[in-house]
C-alpha cells in the first residue's frame, strides 16, 4: 500500500526527526528496491506509483546505506547528502540541523557590492584550509568567494565538473559540517559565498541513473557530455530545484553560479528554478543567481538572474593582450577593439551578430545594467583549458595586464578574479582528474587531441608535453602558493589590487545602483574610452590603451583623476594616451575636490 498520495517525493534520505528517516528513490525501471544498511540490515522499499520507492524507518544521522536495485545492483543514493569516502562507499544520512550557526544575523550583501574571488577548494587543501585565506581576502577588498563545484566525483582530484552526486559535498575536501563552518566563518568576515553548480550533465564515471531511471535522460538530444538530461520531467526538475534549495537553505550559500546553462535543453527550467528559489528564500536575504551562457540570453537577466559571466568581454581583452586567435578567439580576431568598446557600453558583444560558424548568437543587451555582466581577465576555464595552464601575466606584456586590471576592478561591471590573480601567481592551473583504467586513457588522449588544431600543438611530439590530467603531479603543480612574502613583482601586483579595490569600495560601489552606460569608442588599435553615469549623477570615464603605441586622447574639463596606471602618466604626455596605460576619472554632478591635487 502507498504511504500517502502525493505527486512527488523529496529525493534522498530526509530525516523526519532525531531517530527516523524517510528514503525516497525515483527508479521507474526497477521492479524492486531496498535500502541496504551498513550493519547488514535490508529494508524493502514500498512502491508508490510513478516509479517512486519510499520507506520511513528508524534511522538516525550517521547511518550508512546503499540502495539495491532488483537484487542485483548496489548503487549510492543519487541524492546522497554525504558519502563515507568514494562513490563505491556508503551514502550517509545527514542531520541538516546539527550544525550550530554562529553568524545568524547574516543576510548577505547587495549584488552591487560583489567582488568575486573564484577558487578551487581541493587545490587549496580542503574546506578547513580555505578558511585560512578568508581574513586576507576580506582585507584585500574581496566581498565574495566562489567555490568551484563540490558535488561528489570519482577519486580525490577533479575540477568538479565530473560530479555525479549533486547533493553530496566532495568527501576528500571534508565533511558537510566543515563546509558549513567555512561558510559560517566567511560570513563572519563579511564574505558572501557562491557555489558553482552543474545541472547540465553528470560526469562520465559513477552515474548509475541510466540503470534504473532511463527517463532521467533524453534519447533525442545529446550534449558534449552525453545524453541530455530530460528537464521536461517533473521528477528531474525537482531533483535539481531541491538541490539548489538545499545549498541555499541548509548550507546558507549566498548564491549559485549555474554552469553552461546553454546545454540545458528546456527553456522554461531556468525561470522556474529562479522563481522557486525567490519564493522560498527569506526576502530579507540577498541571494545571487548567476549563469554561464554561450547563448547570451539577455532575457534571462531581465528578471530571474542577477548576472552572466561576460565571456565576450574576456575574449576581446584576451585577443588584445595576447594576440591569440585560435579556436573561439577567432570570433574576436578582426575587430577586438571595437568589440571591447561594445562590451563596455552594451554588455554583450554578440547580440544577434553572426559568429564564425555563420549563425546568429545572442540577444540585445544594451538595456541591461552594467552589473548584469561579470567581467574577468581569466578564470578556471580560461587558464585550465589551455594546454599548459599558463596564467595571463605569463602570456602578455605585464604593463598591459596591469592596465587591464584597472578596467576590471573600476568598471561598473561586477569583477571576478581567479585564485592567485591578486599577486600574479606563477603556478599554472592545469586540467586534472583522478580517473582510472580505460577512462583515464581516453581522457588523457582526448585532452591531447583537443589541441591538435592549435598552431603550437600541430606536431604530435609537442602534444606529448601536455600534462596527463590523471597524474597526481598535475594536480600538485596546480596548487597555488597564496601565502608568503612573494617576489617584488608579486608584491607590486598585490599593491595594485589593494589600491584599486579600495577605490572601488569608496567611489564605485556606493553609486552603482542606477548606473547608465554613456557609450564607448575606439581611440586606436587596442585603445578605448568608455563612460558611465553613476547613480549619484557623477560621470566615470576609463581610457584604456593595451597597445604599445600612444594614441590621441583629448583632455577633459571639470574632472579629477581617480587612478592612473602607471602613476602620473597623464601629466607626462598631455593630449595623448600613452602605451600600456589606464586613466580613470570622475566628473562630479556637484563640484568635487581633486583626489591627488591635480585637475585634468
N, C-alpha and C positions, 0 to 999 in steps of 0.2 A: 504493500500500500504506500502511495506517496506520503511524504511527511506533511506537506501542505501544498496548496496550489499557488504558484507564482510564476510569472513569465520567465524569469531568470534567477539564478542564484549567484551570490558573491563568489568569485573564483578563489579556490585555495582553502587553506586551513584558517578559519576565523574563530578566535576564542569567544565563547559566549559568556563565560565568567571565569573565575580563577581556576576552575577544575575541569571545565567542559569546552570542547572544541567541535565546530562543525566543519567537515571536509566536503568539498563540492568539486567535482570534475566534470567538464563537458567532454564526453567521449562518445559521439554518435555512432562510431564504427565498432564499438565494443559491445559484447554481449554480457560480460561480467567484469566488475571492477571491485577490488578490495584494497583496503588500507593495510599495509604490512608494517607493523611497528618493529623497531629495532630489538625489542625484547622477545620477538618471535610470535607475538600475537597477530592473528589475521582477522580483520573486521570486514565482512562483506558489506558493500555499499548498496543502498536501495535505489533502483531505477525510478526516476521521477518523470519520465517522458521528455521528449525533445532532445534526447541524448544526454541528459543530466543523470549523474550518480551522486548521491548525497548520504552522509551519515553524521549523526550527532552522538558523541560518546564522551566518556570520562577521559580526559586527556589534558594534562597541564602544560604550561610553557616549558620548552626544552625537550619535549618528546620528539624523538627522531622517527621518521616514517618514509615509506615509498608507496606508490600505487602499483598494483599488479593488474595487468590487462589480460583478461581471458585465461588466467592461469599460466600464461606463457612469458609475459614481458614485464619486467620491473622497470619503472620509469620514475624520475623525480617529478614532483609536483610542478607543473608549468607555471603556477603562481606561488611557488615556494618563497616564503619570506626570508629564508636563510638556508644555506647548505652547510652541512657538517664536513666541510672540505670541498672536494671537486664535484663535478657533475655526477660521477658514479657513486657518490656517497649519499647518505640520507638527507632528505629535507628536514627542517626543524620548525616546530611550532613556536611562534614568537608572540609574546605579550606586547601589544602596541602601546600599553600604558605603563610599562615597567620603568622606563627611564624618567627620572625626576628632573624636569627642566628648570634651569636656574634663571634664565632671562625671559621671564614670562610676559613682560610688558613690551617686548619687541614686536613691532608691527611692520617692519621693513622700511624701505626708503622709496621715495618717489622715483619713477623711471628717469626723470631728468637728471638725477644725481648719479646715475650709473657710470662707473669707470671700471671696466671688467678686466679681470686677470684670469685667463684660461690656464688650467693646469691639469696634469695627469697624476692622479693620486698614487698609482703604483710607482711611477718614476721618482716620486718624492719619498717613497718608503712606506706609505700606508696612511690610514686616517689619523693615527696618533702623530705621525711625523709631520703631516701637513699643518697641524696645529702650531708647530714651532715657527711657522712663517707668518702667522696671522698678524702679530704685532708690527713687524716691519712693513708689511703690505699696507696696513692701515695708516702707519706713519708716513708712508710714501705718498698717500693720497688715493689709493685704491679703495673703492667702495663696494666691490662685489668680486667674489671668486666664482669661476665657472668650472665645475668638475666634469671632465670627460666621462663618458658613460661608465656606470658602475654595475650594470646587470651582469650576473654570473656568467662567465665564459669558461671554456675548457682550458685547463692549465692555470698557470700563475702569471703569465705575461701576455698582454694584449692591449691594443689601443682602447678596446671596449666596444667596438662596433661589431664584434662577433658574439655578442651576448645572446644567450638562449633562455635564460630565466629572468625576465624583466623585473620581477619583484624582489629578487634576492641581491643584496649588495655583495660584490665580489669578495669571497671568503679570504683570499690571500691579502686583502687590504685591511681586514679587521672585521669586527662584529657589528651588527646593527646598532648596539649601544655605543660603540666607539664612533660610528658615523654620526649619531645624534649628538654625541659630545663635541665632535668637530663643529657641527652646525651651531650648537649652543654657544660654543666658545667664539665662533665667528661673529655671532650676534652681539656678544659682549664687547667685541672690538668695533662694533658699528658696521660690520661687513655683511652684506646680503650674500646668499649662497644660491647659485643657479646649478641645475643638473641638466646635462646633455642626455636626452632620451632618444632611443632608436625605435620607432614604431613602423618603419617601412620594410623591415626584414628581420629574420633570425640568422644567426651565424651558421656556418656550414657543418658544424660538429656538435652533437649533443642535443639536437632538437628532435623530439620524438612525436610531436603533434601529428605529423602526417601518418603515423602508425595507427592512431585511434581517433583522429579528428581531421580527416582529409578535407572536410568542409571549411577548415580554417584558411585554406588556400584556394586560389583560382586556377582553373585549368587553361583559361583563355588568355591570361595576362602573365607576363614574366618581367622581372626586374633584373638588373645586373647580378643580383644575389640569388636568383631562382624564382620559383612560382610566387606571384604576388599574393600578399595577404588579402583575404576577402573581407573588406570592410563593409560590404553590403549586409553581412550577417550581424544581427543584434548581439549574439554571444561574443563575437570577435570585437565589435566596437566597445562593448562593456569591459572586455578584458583589458583594453588599453586605457579606457577612461578611468576605470577603477585604479589602474596602476598610477596614472598621473595624480589622482586624488590622494593615493597613499603617500606619495613623495611629498605632496604639499601639506597634507593634514597631519599625518603621523610623524614624518621626519621634519616638518616645518621648513622645507626648502622654500626659498623666496621666489623662485621662478624656474621655468623649464625652457630649454632650447631644444626644439624639435629638429632632428637630423633629417636632411634630404626629403622634405615633405613632397617634393615633386614626384617621388616614387610611390606615393600613397594613391592607389587607383580608386579613389572615391571622393568626389569634390565636396560632398556635404559632411564628411567626417570631421575635418578640421574646425569648421564653425561649430559643430555640435560639441566637440571636445572643449573648446574655449567657453562656450555658453554653460556647459555643465560645471566647469571649474568656477566661473564667475558666480553661478547660482549657489554653490556650496561653500565657497570661501567667505569667511567673515569680511564684510565690506570695508572694515577699518584696516585690513591688511593690504599692503602693497605687494601684489603678486604679478610677476613679469612673465609674459609669454612671447618667445621669440622663435624665429624659424630660419632654417637654411632652405632656400627655394630657388632652383635654377630657372623656374618659370617666371620669376619677377612679378608675382601676382600682387599688385598694389591693393586690390580689393580685399585681400586678407588683412591688410594693415589698417583699413579704414575704421574697423570696429573691434574685431576679435583679438588681434595680436598687436603687441607693442612695437615690434621692430623685426627687420630681417637683416641677416648678415649681408653686407654690401660687397659681394664678390666683384661686381663691376668696378667699384672704386679701387679695390685692391689690385685687380688685374691691370687697369690702366696705370696705376702707380708702379706696379712691378715692371711693366714693359719700359716705362720711362727710366726707372732706376737701374735696370739690368740689361736692357736691350734684348732680352729673351722673347722669342715669338713662336716657340714650339707649342704644339697641342692647343689647348683652349686659349692661350695667349695670342693665337693668330687672329682672333676677333678684335684685338686691340693693337695690331701691328701698324696699321696705316695711319690712324688718327688718334694716338693715345692722349695727346694734349687736349684736343677738342673733347674727347670722351671724358677726361678727368674734369674739365670745366662743366660738362653736362651733369656729371655726377654731383658736383658740389652745388649746383644750382637747382637740380631737379630730382636728385636721388639716384635713380637707375640710369645706366647708360642705354640699355636695351629696353625700350618702352613700346614694343611692336616693331622694332627695327629688324632687318634681315641679318641673320648670322651667316657665318662662312658656309654653313650647310644649306643655305638657300631658304631657310624657314624663318618666319617671324617669331620673335621672342619678347615676352614681357607686356606689361600694361602701363599706360600713362601714370606717372608718379609725381608730377610737379606739384600736385595739390597737397601732398603729404608733408608733415613737418619734418625737419631735419632729423629729429630724434627717432623717426621711424626707420632709420638706417644705422647699422652698426658698422663702423669703419675700422679697418685693421691694416697693418703693414704686413703681417704674417699671422698664421695660426697653425694649429696642429696639421691641417691638411697641406697648407702651402709650404711648410717645412718638410714634414714627413713624407709627403708624396713626391718629393724629389728623390732621385736615385741614391744620393749620398747624404740627404738630410741637412744640407747646409742652411745656415741662417742668413737673413738678408744682408747683414753687415759684412758677411764674408763674400758676397756676390757683387756688391755695389760700392760706389765711391762713398766712404764714410761721411763726408760732408753733406752729400745729397741725402743720405739716410737721416742725418740729424735734421735737415730742413724738412723732410717728410714727416718726421716725428712731431715737429711743431704743428703741422697741419692736423695730424692725428689727434693730438691732445688739446688743441684750442679751437677746432671747428665745432659747430653746433651738433654734428653727428655724435652718436654715442661711441666712445673709443673702446677698443678691445685690444689687449696685448697678450702675448703668449709668454709662459714662464721663461724667464731668462732675458726677455727683451730689455728689461729695465737696466741691465748693466752689460748688454752685448755679450751674453754667454757664448763661450767658444764651443761647447759640446753640441753635437748635432742632435736632431730629433729624428730618429730613423723609424721605419715601419717595423714593428716587432710583434711576434705571435709566439705561441708555445704549442703548436700542433705537432702531431707525431705521424710516423708512417707515411702512407701514400699521400695523405692530405698535406703533410709538411712538404713533400717533394713538389706537389702541384703548386702550392703557394710560392715556394722558392723559385721554380721555373716560370710561373706566371708573372711574378714580380719582375724578373729579368726580361722576359719577353715584352712586358708592358712598355719598356723603354727603348725597344728596338727602333721605333720611329723617331727618336730624339737624335739630333745630329751628333751629340757627344757619345752615343752608345750604339751606333750602327755596326760597329766592329764587335763581334761576339766576344773577343778577348776583353774588351772594355766592360762588357756586361758582366763578365765573371767577377769584376771588382765590386759589384753591387752587393752589399751585405746580406747574408742569409737571414730572413726575418725570424727564423726559428732558433738561431744561435743565441745562447744566453748572453754572449758578449755584445750582441747587437742591442739588447735591452740595456745592459750596463753602460754602454757608450752613450746612451740617450738620457742618462740621468744627469741633469744639470747641477753644477755646484753653485748653489744660490747664497751660501753664507760664507763669508771670508773677506779679507781685505781687498782682493782683486788687483788688477793692473791699473795703471794710471788711466788708460783708455776706458776701462770699465767704470772707474770712479767718475770720470768725466760724463759718461753716459748716464750714470745714476743721478748725478747732479742735475743734468738736463731734464730728466724725467721729474725729479722732485720740484724743480723750478716751474716747469710747465703745469704740473698738476696743482701746485699752489695757486697759480694764476687762474686755472680753470675753476677751482673752487671759489675763488674770490670774485672773478669778473664774468664768468660764462654761466656756470650752473644756476646762480640765483635768478638769471634773466632768460632761461631757455624757454619757459612757457610763453607761447605766443610768438616765438621767433619766426620770421619770414625770410626766405631767400630773396635777395635783390638782384641776383644774376652773377654770372662768372664768364670770363672771356679769356682767350688766349693772348699772351703777351709775346710769345715766340715759342719755338720748339722746346717743350719741357717746362714752360713758364706760364702760369695762370694767375689771374686776380679774381678773387671771389668776395662777395659782400652779403651780409645778412643784417636784417633789422631785428635786434634783440627785443625781448618782451618789455624792457623799460624804455624803449624808444631809441636807444643808442645804436650806432652802426658799427658792426665788427667787419674788418677787412683783413684778408690774408692774401699777401702777394708771395708767390712761391716760384722759385727757379731751381729746377732739378738738373739743369744742363750745365755745361762747362763754359757757357758763353753769356756775357751780360746782355740784358735786353732793356729797351726804353721803358721807363715806368714813371709817368707823370706824377709830380708831387701833389699831395693833398693839402687841404686847409682845414683848420679847426679840428684837427685830430691829434691824438697823442699816442706815442708808442706804448704798446702793451708788451711786446717782445721782439727782439732782433736776434737772428741766428745767421752768421756769427754776431757777437755783441758789437753794437755801434756801427754795423756795416752800412746802415742807411746814410750816415753822415759822411762816409768816405767817398761816395760817388752819387751826388745829388742828381735826380732825374733818371737814374738807372737802377735796375735790379741786378746786383752782381750775381756771378755764378754761385751755385750751391748755397742758396740764400732763402730765408723765410722772414718776412716782415709782417707783424701783426699790429694793427692799430684799432683804436676806438674813437669814434666821434660821438660825443655825448648828446643826448637830447637836450640837456642843460649844460652850462659851462663845466668842464672837467679839468682838474689840475693835472699837468703833465706828471706821469708816473716816474720819469727819470730826469725831469727838468728840461727836456728838450722837446720843442714843437717840431712837427713835420714841415 
